[in-house]
Amino acid sequence: MNKHLLFSLLISTSLYAVSAFPGLLTFTQQDGSHFQGHLKGDEWFNYISLPNEYIALYNKSTKNYEYALIKEGKLSPSGIIVEEKLHKQSPDQLRHRIPRIDPLRLSQMHAQAYNK
């Protein structure tokens, strides 16, 4: 096989595994409200990491970012819209409605996404 072709093939396949932007981003809800978080993961497994270790996902049906839960071994939107004041100013109130996701469990789920 041509060395240039092999090199191009290796480079092109490695370009698909791109990590998320590491900085703090601002996300906008459907109603125009905002919250900040870090985008984590890659094209196979991704989520938004919020302050105090909460996780958010975009729900395509509601067109809002929602706090995440683990359902049937997968991250799923909870139906509870992300409100910055809720996880920053009232963490106890949120804790009663949405449990925090264990970072180890999140890591295991990420590893499982590659094994499928």
C-alpha positions as CSV (number, residue, x, y, z in Angstrom):
1,M,0.0,0.0,0.0
2,N,1.2,3.5,-0.8
3,K,2.7,5.2,2.3
4,H,0.9,8.4,1.5
5,L,-2.4,6.6,1.2
6,L,-1.9,4.8,4.5
7,F,-0.9,8.0,6.2
8,S,-4.0,9.8,4.9
9,L,-6.2,7.0,6.0
10,L,-4.7,7.1,9.5
11,I,-5.1,10.9,9.8
12,S,-8.6,10.9,8.5
13,T,-9.8,8.2,10.9
14,S,-8.2,10.0,13.9
15,L,-9.9,13.3,13.0
16,Y,-13.3,11.8,13.8
17,A,-12.5,11.3,17.5
18,V,-12.5,15.0,18.5
19,S,-12.9,16.0,22.1
20,A,-15.4,18.7,23.2
21,F,-14.3,22.3,23.6
22,P,-12.7,22.4,27.1
23,G,-13.8,26.0,28.1
24,L,-16.9,27.3,29.8
25,L,-19.7,27.8,27.4
26,T,-23.1,29.7,27.6
27,F,-26.1,27.7,26.6
28,T,-29.5,29.3,25.7
29,Q,-32.9,27.8,26.6
30,Q,-35.9,28.1,24.3
31,D,-37.3,30.9,26.5
32,G,-34.1,32.9,26.1
33,S,-32.7,32.2,29.5
34,H,-29.0,31.2,29.8
35,F,-26.8,28.9,31.9
36,Q,-23.1,28.0,31.8
37,G,-21.4,24.7,31.6
38,H,-18.6,22.6,30.1
39,L,-19.3,20.4,27.1
40,K,-17.8,17.0,27.8
41,G,-17.3,13.9,25.8
42,D,-17.1,13.3,22.0
43,E,-19.4,12.4,19.2
44,W,-20.4,9.1,20.7
45,F,-21.0,10.1,24.3
46,N,-21.5,13.8,25.3
47,Y,-23.2,15.9,27.9
48,I,-22.9,19.3,29.6
49,S,-21.2,19.4,33.0
50,L,-22.8,22.0,35.3
51,P,-21.5,23.5,38.6
52,N,-21.8,21.2,41.6
53,E,-21.5,18.1,39.3
54,Y,-24.9,18.1,37.8
55,I,-25.3,16.9,34.2
56,A,-27.5,18.4,31.4
57,L,-28.7,17.1,28.1
58,Y,-30.5,18.7,25.2
59,N,-34.0,17.3,24.8
60,K,-35.0,17.5,21.1
61,S,-38.7,17.1,21.9
62,T,-38.9,20.1,24.3
63,K,-36.0,22.0,22.7
64,N,-34.6,22.7,26.1
65,Y,-31.6,21.6,28.1
66,E,-32.7,19.5,31.0
67,Y,-31.0,17.9,34.0
68,A,-30.0,14.4,33.2
69,L,-30.9,11.1,34.9
70,I,-29.7,7.6,34.3
71,K,-32.5,5.5,32.8
72,E,-31.9,1.9,31.6
73,G,-28.1,2.5,31.8
74,K,-28.2,5.6,29.6
75,L,-28.2,9.3,30.2
76,S,-31.7,10.7,29.6
77,P,-33.3,14.1,30.0
78,S,-35.3,14.3,33.2
79,G,-38.0,16.7,32.1
80,I,-36.7,19.3,34.5
81,I,-35.3,22.4,32.6
82,V,-31.9,23.6,33.7
83,E,-32.1,26.8,35.7
84,E,-28.8,28.3,36.8
85,K,-30.4,29.6,40.0
86,L,-31.6,26.2,40.9
87,H,-28.2,24.4,40.9
88,K,-26.3,27.4,42.1
89,Q,-28.6,29.1,44.7
90,S,-30.9,26.2,45.7
91,P,-28.9,23.0,45.4
92,D,-30.8,21.3,48.2
93,Q,-34.1,21.9,46.4
94,L,-32.6,20.4,43.2
95,R,-31.0,17.5,45.1
96,H,-34.5,16.3,46.2
97,R,-35.7,16.3,42.6
98,I,-32.6,15.1,40.6
99,P,-29.8,13.0,42.1
100,R,-26.3,13.8,41.1
101,I,-24.7,11.4,38.7
102,D,-21.6,9.7,40.1
103,P,-18.5,10.6,38.0
104,L,-17.3,6.9,38.1
105,R,-20.6,5.8,36.7
106,L,-20.4,8.5,34.0
107,S,-16.9,7.3,33.1
108,Q,-18.2,3.7,32.8
109,M,-21.0,4.8,30.5
110,H,-18.5,6.6,28.3
111,A,-16.4,3.5,28.1
112,Q,-19.5,1.4,27.2
113,A,-20.3,3.8,24.4
114,Y,-17.1,2.7,22.6
115,N,-17.8,-1.0,23.0
116,K,-21.0,-0.9,21.0
